[in-house]
């Protein structure tokens, strides 16, 4: 299965590389070979411009679920990757590229989050999703954790202005993800390309990457000065947002809202700094936008957005029972479960979803906490262990399926399933008498075992006439070695019984003997056999 997945992923990667090449060919097919050069990019005159006044980012998202937008979640945020379209057609502006992904490009594994020209920009893929831009597979740093910006090279545009707009847009993306230094957070497509693509071509050929990074940093510094700086950390599953708003001396408090302006917390300001711990159960796994409202003493509010990902999957393991194993008596259900919001309880079901019981008493599992929770992403990750004992009386002999549900505090549920066997709770064999003719005294012999041990054996004949009892069980090493390999039957070594029925108690003819093996828990096993007495005693 793993080899199949690996081959499939490699094929997907090659398909994406091919799609990049085909897409580039489609865009440039009308341009002569001599004009496909960074030095002919319209407006690439080396002027360091400012973002155009009134610069706006429009939204024209590619259709969800298509090849260009598979809706795979962006794993984390490492930074911004800069591209150029290398499409020098006159009408190849930002809107045209956005329309391409909406229409013909939807079937190709090539996409970008943003495309920007000299007048405007379009968002084509949500920031919470991967776009296929870097050529380094679905799990590579470029595709899996950076947001992509394409800069248009169209002949009717002005590249210097488009570059300035992209610098501001890159700063905006970085700022909203809590990154305030471009070092290690701005990338070129060339950094990730599997075939060393010369992209962004104009910026690279003109030696302007340093300029791009410097301008982006300047815009970032301006944003920090205008809105403040913030950080988000997760410890023991608790989400803490802290920072210093702009003009913090005049800020009285900070209110925190999530996503669609759902209130999640508030904090006062002390020494121009605030810290607010949020209830993790308010946040599902995935990307969220924290909306930070810095409220001045005069009531004026300055808003900042902070994009934050909870990229931690809930996990659970069912240690016992073990698949395919056989159990006797009470059954111990053991394992562990963690969630970023913590586990509230564990429910136990059997077979056809028959509810057996629940436990909310989670105990310490240092081994689990050390193995999966070093980063403190799971709330109460130390107390992840669960244990529940199913009474043997609820378990019939045969194959069963146990279903364990770990319920997180946000209501989400994890499931674990195991198939196992419940062995016989008891067993017996009547060796003698056999179904033959006898004369004289009748020897009743056999063996019996149970989980709690055998207390006595009672003998009856015909219409349940009691003949006698014996509590004296003798050694049967043959029985013990065959049926008690797991030691499940108490004192199975002494499982043999014998009793002699005096011949004077039996008339000539056919009789039925009934042997009852009484366990120490009061349960009874029966063995019944017909035999014949040929002559009177």
C-alpha positions, 0 to 999 in steps of 0.5 A: 500500500505504501509503495502504491501511494509513493508511486502515485505521489511521484506520478502526481508530481511529474504531472504538475511539472508537466502542467507548469511547462504546458501552461507556460507554453500556452501563455507564450505561444503568441510571443516570438522567441526573441521577445521572451526575455526579462529585458523586454518586460514592459516597464522593467526600467529599474525604478523603485516605485511605491505601491499604487494609491488605492491598490486593491485585492479582488477575489476571483477564486478558482472552482473548489475541488478542481485540479488547480484547487484541490482544497488541501490545507496549507500545512503551516506558514513558512513565508511567501514565494514570488513568481513572475507569469512570464506571459508577455501578451498585452492582455495577460494582466491579473484579471486574465490570469484569474479568469484562466484558473476559473476556466481553462486552467482549472484542469491543470495542477498549476495555480497561485494564491495571488496574481498582481499587475501594475494596477490591481491584484486578484486572489485565486486560492484561499490562503488556508489552502495549498496552491500548486506553484513551487514544483516541489510536491504536495508535501514540499515546503513551497507548496505545503507552507508558502503563499504564492504571488505571481507578478504579471509581465504583460506588455500593456502593464508596467513591471516596476509598478507591478513589482512595487504592488507585489512588495506591498502585498507580500508584506501584507501576507507576512504581517497577517501571519505574524512574520515581521522580518523577511529574512527566511520568509521571502522565497523565489520560485527558483528556490523550490523548482525541481528543474531550477526554473529562472523565476521570478525572471525579471527580478533575477535577471535584473538583480533586483531581489535585494530591492524586493526584499528591502522594500517588503521589509519597509512596508512590513515595518510601516504595518507594525508601526500602524497596527502593532505586533502580535504572536500566538503560542500554544501550550498544553493546548491553550492558545495564548495571543499576546503583543503590543498594539500600535500607540499602546500607551493610549490603548485601554484594552484589546478584544479578540474575535475569531473568524466571523467576528465571534468574541473569544476573549479580552485583555487589558494593557499593562506596560504597553503589552497584553496577553490573552489565553483563549479557550481551545475548544472554540477552535477546530483544527484548521486555519483561523483568523484572529481579529484583534481590536485595540481600543483606545481610551477615546473609544477608537478601535484599530483592527488587525488580523492574525492568521493562525493554524491549528494543524494538529490531528487528534490521535488515539490508540487502543492498546487492549484488546489485541486484534485476533487474541482470545480472552477469558473472564473480565475484559480490560479495555486500555489505550490513550487519546489526545486532542488539541482541546482535550478529551472529555470522555471515552465511550465503549461499544460492542458488536452492533453498537451496543453501548457498554459504558463510559469513562471520564477518568483519564490517567497519566501516561508519561510515555504518550506525553513524551512521544506526541506532546513535546510541543504542548499542542494537546491540552492535558496531553499528560492525562491521556490514558483510559481504562475500562473493564467489561464484566465477563457476564456481558461477554458471550463466547465467540468473536466480538468487535469492540468500538471505542469512541474518544470524545473531545471537548469540542464534540469531535469524535475519534474511533478505534476498532478491534476484533477479538475472541472470548474463549469458553468460560468453562468446560467439561467432559464425561469420560465414563460411563459410555453408551454401552452395557455395564454390569456391577458398579458404575464408575463415573469419571471425567474432568471439568474446569471453569474460570473460578474453579470447580467446587464439586461434582453432583451425580444424578440418574434418570428423573433427576434422582440425586446419587451423590457428590464429590468435591475431591478433584484429582490431578489431570495434567493432560487436561491442564496442558491442552486447554489451560495454556493461558492459565485462564482456568483456576486450578485446572490441574486438579480438574479430574473427578470420579464417583462410583455408583453402587450397582444395587442402586441401578435396575436392569435396563437403560438409564440416563446419567446427568453430571453437574459440575458446579463452579465456585461462582455458582454456575453449572455445567451439565453432561448427560449420557445414556447407558445400559445395565445388563444385570442387577447388582 
